[in-house]
Amino acid sequence: MIGDVVQAEGAPGPTLVLHRNRLPAGALASCAELTVVRRWLERTGRGHVRKLALIGTSADPSYDLDYRFVQCLPDGFDFRTGCGHSLLAAVVGTGRPGAVRVRAVTTGDTVVCVPEPHGAYTVRLERVAATADLLPTGRPADRLCGLPVSIVRYGNPYVFVDARDLGLDSEHALFTAGPAVLGRLLAVRAAAARLLGKPPHGALPKVAAVGSYRPGRLSVRAVTVSGWHPALALTGSVCLAAGTTVPGTLPSCLAHDSNAAYEACSRAAGSLRLDTPSGPAHVSTEATAKRLQHVAVHHKRARVLERGVPLPWRIRVTA
């Protein structure tokens, strides 16, 4: 079995991309099979590769590729979440030219990766949704662990917490917060998981603290499986931008506080800058007062670190 190791900029680590046409026929990888791959990665000095992507030509003519994602957890694997950075890594790994339309089989989403000049991509999640459907609890705000939060679902579900409610009154304080703040966010995430009927120690929902410190932009720090995210998941950028289109949510209120950002997001095709510990993310939305058409993340890059990596022969995976 042959795979490629691809790193998307802003991701906490690289993705092992498995191309379906290089694999033997069989069922989607079982936990036992994936454990063999994981142990092999660790033995060969690739233990930092915690994301697996399976990519192949789609049987649906309206798509170019089908994509499946598996997240390695400390005690197993999560087959239910999505990862935009890994999707981009998989597309870059194929070397396909032009715009690539991808069916994310794990989540049911449609994602289009559109090349920009100089090797970057715009990654656009095309899911038409009524704004009310973006709120899995039916409410723009909830209270968990004594904190006001908003739970938004557009792609992966996210729990957003106002950074000031965590005592973080500046971007510097947010980006340098330590274990105590991380622990509070993990507790909020677990409480939200229970509220949504999900395992409290799984990968979903994600959680992020958001601050409004400067006009025209929001500051964000998110949590990943292993701790603080070095930047912000591509799915997090998408979900946060979607949240700004829903009145009464914490993202919408914080965007309103940042004035220019709110004005931009209020337009039918608005744009927003998100500042993260590793640099900015640029997102745009197309929405009406009651319906979200799509969200795009711009200027994203990925590069192949290793091409044609031989993996254990007995692993059987298909899309």
C-alpha positions as CSV (number, residue, x, y, z in Angstrom):
1,M,0.0,0.0,0.0
2,I,1.3,3.4,-1.0
3,G,0.5,6.8,0.6
4,D,1.6,10.4,0.6
5,V,2.3,12.6,3.6
6,V,0.9,16.2,2.9
7,Q,1.0,19.2,5.2
8,A,-1.6,21.9,5.0
9,E,-0.5,25.3,6.4
10,G,-2.2,26.0,9.7
11,A,-2.9,22.3,10.5
12,P,-1.5,20.9,13.7
13,G,0.2,18.1,11.7
14,P,0.4,16.4,8.4
15,T,-2.1,14.1,6.8
16,L,-1.5,10.6,5.5
17,V,-3.3,10.6,2.1
18,L,-4.2,7.1,0.8
19,H,-5.2,7.0,-2.9
20,R,-8.0,4.5,-3.5
21,N,-6.7,3.4,-6.9
22,R,-3.4,2.3,-5.2
23,L,-5.2,0.1,-2.7
24,P,-6.6,-3.4,-2.8
25,A,-10.3,-3.9,-2.7
26,G,-11.8,-4.3,0.7
27,A,-13.9,-2.6,3.4
28,L,-13.4,0.7,5.0
29,A,-10.5,0.3,7.5
30,S,-11.4,-1.3,10.8
31,C,-9.9,0.0,14.0
32,A,-7.7,-3.0,14.1
33,E,-6.3,-2.3,10.6
34,L,-5.9,1.4,11.4
35,T,-4.0,0.5,14.6
36,V,-1.5,-1.4,12.4
37,V,-1.0,1.7,10.3
38,R,-0.7,4.0,13.4
39,R,1.9,1.7,15.0
40,W,3.9,1.6,11.8
41,L,3.8,5.4,11.6
42,E,5.2,5.5,15.1
43,R,7.9,3.0,14.5
44,T,9.1,4.8,11.4
45,G,9.3,8.2,13.1
46,R,6.0,9.5,11.7
47,G,4.0,9.4,15.0
48,H,3.1,13.0,14.5
49,V,0.8,12.0,11.6
50,R,-2.6,11.8,13.3
51,K,-4.9,12.4,10.4
52,L,-5.7,9.9,7.7
53,A,-7.5,10.7,4.4
54,L,-8.8,8.4,1.7
55,I,-9.3,9.9,-1.7
56,G,-10.6,8.5,-5.0
57,T,-12.4,9.3,-8.1
58,S,-16.1,9.8,-7.3
59,A,-18.8,7.5,-8.8
60,D,-21.1,10.5,-8.8
61,P,-20.4,12.5,-12.0
62,S,-21.2,15.8,-10.3
63,Y,-18.0,15.3,-8.2
64,D,-14.4,14.9,-9.1
65,L,-13.3,13.1,-5.9
66,D,-14.7,11.3,-2.9
67,Y,-12.9,11.9,0.4
68,R,-13.1,10.1,3.7
69,F,-11.3,11.3,6.9
70,V,-10.2,9.5,10.1
71,Q,-8.9,11.4,13.1
72,C,-6.5,9.5,15.4
73,L,-7.5,10.0,19.1
74,P,-5.3,9.1,22.1
75,D,-7.4,5.9,22.7
76,G,-8.7,5.1,19.2
77,F,-10.2,6.7,16.1
78,D,-13.0,9.1,15.2
79,F,-14.8,8.4,11.9
80,R,-17.5,11.1,12.2
81,T,-15.7,14.3,12.1
82,G,-14.4,16.3,9.1
83,C,-11.2,18.2,8.5
84,G,-10.8,20.9,5.9
85,H,-7.1,21.0,6.1
86,S,-6.9,17.3,5.4
87,L,-9.3,17.6,2.5
88,L,-7.1,20.3,1.0
89,A,-4.0,18.1,1.6
90,A,-5.7,15.2,-0.2
91,V,-6.6,17.4,-3.2
92,V,-3.0,18.7,-3.4
93,G,-1.8,15.2,-3.1
94,T,-3.6,14.2,-6.2
95,G,-2.0,16.9,-8.3
96,R,-5.3,17.6,-10.1
97,P,-5.2,20.9,-12.0
98,G,-8.1,23.5,-11.9
99,A,-11.0,23.6,-9.5
100,V,-11.7,20.3,-7.8
101,R,-15.2,19.4,-6.5
102,V,-15.1,17.0,-3.6
103,R,-17.8,14.9,-1.9
104,A,-16.9,14.6,1.8
105,V,-18.3,11.2,2.4
106,T,-17.9,11.3,6.2
107,T,-19.9,14.5,6.7
108,G,-22.0,14.7,3.5
109,D,-20.6,18.1,2.6
110,T,-19.7,19.4,-0.8
111,V,-16.4,21.3,-0.9
112,V,-14.8,23.0,-3.9
113,C,-11.0,23.7,-3.9
114,V,-10.3,26.6,-6.4
115,P,-6.7,27.4,-7.3
116,E,-5.5,30.9,-6.7
117,P,-2.3,32.5,-8.1
118,H,1.0,31.4,-6.7
119,G,-0.1,28.0,-5.5
120,A,-2.8,28.9,-2.9
121,Y,-6.4,27.7,-2.9
122,T,-9.8,29.0,-1.9
123,V,-11.7,26.2,-0.1
124,R,-15.5,26.7,-0.4
125,L,-18.0,24.7,1.6
126,E,-21.2,24.7,-0.4
127,R,-24.1,23.9,1.9
128,V,-27.3,25.9,1.6
129,A,-28.9,26.2,5.0
130,A,-31.5,28.3,6.7
131,T,-29.8,30.3,9.4
132,A,-32.0,28.8,12.1
133,D,-30.7,25.3,11.1
134,L,-27.2,26.4,12.0
135,L,-28.2,26.2,15.7
136,P,-28.2,22.5,16.9
137,T,-29.9,23.5,20.2
138,G,-32.4,25.8,18.5
139,R,-31.0,28.7,20.5
140,P,-28.4,31.4,19.6
141,A,-26.9,31.2,23.1
142,D,-26.7,28.6,25.8
143,R,-25.0,28.5,29.2
144,L,-22.4,25.8,30.0
145,C,-20.1,25.5,32.9
146,G,-21.2,29.0,34.0
147,L,-20.3,30.6,30.7
148,P,-22.5,32.0,27.9
149,V,-21.7,30.1,24.7
150,S,-23.0,29.7,21.2
151,I,-23.1,26.3,19.5
152,V,-23.0,26.5,15.8
153,R,-23.1,23.7,13.2
154,Y,-22.0,24.3,9.7
155,G,-19.6,21.5,8.8
156,N,-18.2,20.5,12.1
157,P,-20.2,21.8,15.1
158,Y,-18.3,24.3,17.3
159,V,-18.8,25.8,20.7
160,F,-17.8,29.5,20.8
161,V,-16.8,31.2,24.1
162,D,-16.2,34.9,24.5
163,A,-12.5,35.3,25.5
164,R,-13.4,38.2,27.8
165,D,-15.6,35.8,29.8
166,L,-12.5,33.8,30.4
167,G,-10.7,36.8,31.7
168,L,-8.7,37.3,28.5
169,D,-8.9,41.1,27.9
170,S,-6.3,41.3,25.1
171,E,-5.2,39.3,22.1
172,H,-1.9,38.7,23.8
173,A,-3.7,37.2,26.8
174,L,-5.7,35.0,24.6
175,F,-2.8,33.7,22.5
176,T,-0.6,33.0,25.6
177,A,-3.3,31.5,27.9
178,G,-2.1,28.3,29.6
179,P,-3.5,25.1,31.0
180,A,-6.1,26.7,33.3
181,V,-7.9,28.3,30.4
182,L,-7.5,25.2,28.3
183,G,-9.0,23.1,31.0
184,R,-12.1,25.4,31.2
185,L,-12.6,25.1,27.4
186,L,-12.3,21.3,27.5
187,A,-14.9,21.2,30.2
188,V,-17.2,23.4,28.1
189,R,-16.6,21.1,25.1
190,A,-17.5,18.0,27.1
191,A,-20.6,19.7,28.4
192,A,-21.6,20.6,24.9
193,A,-21.0,17.1,23.7
194,R,-23.4,15.7,26.3
195,L,-26.0,18.3,25.4
196,L,-25.7,17.3,21.7
197,G,-25.8,13.6,22.6
198,K,-22.2,12.9,21.6
199,P,-19.4,11.2,23.6
200,P,-17.8,13.7,26.0
201,H,-14.3,12.5,25.0
202,G,-14.8,12.3,21.2
203,A,-13.6,14.8,18.6
204,L,-16.9,16.7,18.4
205,P,-17.9,19.4,19.0
206,K,-14.9,21.5,18.7
207,V,-14.4,24.5,21.0
208,A,-12.8,28.0,20.5
209,A,-12.4,31.2,22.4
210,V,-13.1,34.3,20.3
211,G,-12.2,37.9,21.1
212,S,-13.1,41.3,19.6
213,Y,-10.1,43.5,20.3
214,R,-9.6,45.5,17.1
215,P,-11.9,46.9,14.4
216,G,-12.6,44.7,11.4
217,R,-11.3,41.5,12.8
218,L,-11.8,38.7,15.4
219,S,-9.1,37.0,17.4
220,V,-9.5,33.2,17.8
221,R,-7.8,30.4,19.7
222,A,-9.1,26.9,19.3
223,V,-8.5,23.5,20.9
224,T,-7.6,20.4,19.0
225,V,-7.4,16.7,20.1
226,S,-3.9,17.2,21.7
227,G,-4.3,20.6,23.2
228,W,-4.2,24.2,21.8
229,H,-4.5,24.4,18.0
230,P,-1.5,26.2,16.5
231,A,-3.9,28.2,14.3
232,L,-7.5,27.5,13.6
233,A,-9.0,24.5,11.8
234,L,-10.3,25.3,8.3
235,T,-13.6,23.9,9.5
236,G,-13.4,26.3,12.5
237,S,-12.9,29.3,10.2
238,V,-16.0,28.2,8.2
239,C,-18.2,27.6,11.2
240,L,-17.2,30.9,12.9
241,A,-18.0,32.8,9.7
242,A,-21.3,31.0,9.4
243,G,-22.1,32.0,13.0
244,T,-21.6,35.7,12.3
245,T,-24.6,35.5,9.9
246,V,-27.0,34.4,12.7
247,P,-28.3,37.2,14.9
248,G,-27.9,36.7,18.6
249,T,-25.0,34.3,18.5
250,L,-21.7,35.1,20.2
251,P,-19.9,35.3,16.9
252,S,-22.5,37.7,15.5
253,C,-22.3,39.9,18.6
254,L,-18.5,40.0,18.6
255,A,-18.4,40.8,14.9
256,H,-20.9,43.6,15.7
257,D,-18.6,44.9,18.4
258,S,-15.7,45.0,15.9
259,N,-17.8,47.4,13.7
260,A,-16.1,47.0,10.3
261,A,-16.2,43.2,10.6
262,Y,-19.9,43.3,11.3
263,E,-20.5,45.6,8.4
264,A,-18.6,43.3,6.1
265,C,-20.5,40.2,7.4
266,S,-23.8,41.9,7.0
267,R,-23.4,42.2,3.2
268,A,-24.7,39.5,0.9
269,A,-21.1,38.5,0.2
270,G,-19.1,39.6,3.2
271,S,-15.6,39.1,4.3
272,L,-13.9,38.8,7.6
273,R,-10.4,38.5,8.9
274,L,-9.7,36.0,11.7
275,D,-6.4,36.4,13.7
276,T,-4.9,33.3,15.1
277,P,-1.7,32.5,17.0
278,S,-0.1,31.4,13.7
279,G,-1.4,34.3,11.5
280,P,-4.6,35.5,9.8
281,A,-7.3,33.6,8.1
282,H,-9.5,35.3,5.5
283,V,-13.1,34.0,5.1
284,S,-16.1,35.2,3.2
285,T,-19.8,34.4,3.3
286,E,-22.7,34.6,0.9
287,A,-25.9,34.9,2.8
288,T,-29.3,36.5,2.9
289,A,-31.2,37.4,6.1
290,K,-32.5,33.9,6.4
291,R,-30.3,31.7,4.4
292,L,-26.6,30.9,4.1
293,Q,-25.4,29.9,0.7
294,H,-21.7,29.1,1.2
295,V,-18.6,30.0,3.2
296,A,-15.1,30.2,1.7
297,V,-11.6,30.3,3.2
298,H,-9.0,32.0,1.1
299,H,-5.3,31.8,0.5
300,K,-4.8,28.3,1.9
301,R,-1.8,26.2,1.0
302,A,-0.5,22.6,1.3
303,R,2.7,20.9,0.3
304,V,3.7,17.3,-0.2
305,L,6.3,16.2,2.4
306,E,6.7,12.6,1.3
307,R,5.5,11.0,-1.9
308,G,4.9,7.2,-2.4
309,V,5.4,6.1,1.2
310,P,5.1,2.3,1.4
311,L,2.8,1.1,4.2
312,P,1.9,-2.3,5.6
313,W,0.6,-4.5,2.8
314,R,-2.3,-6.1,4.7
315,I,-4.3,-3.0,5.4
316,R,-7.5,-2.9,3.2
317,V,-9.3,0.4,2.7
318,T,-11.8,1.6,0.2
319,A,-14.0,4.8,-0.1
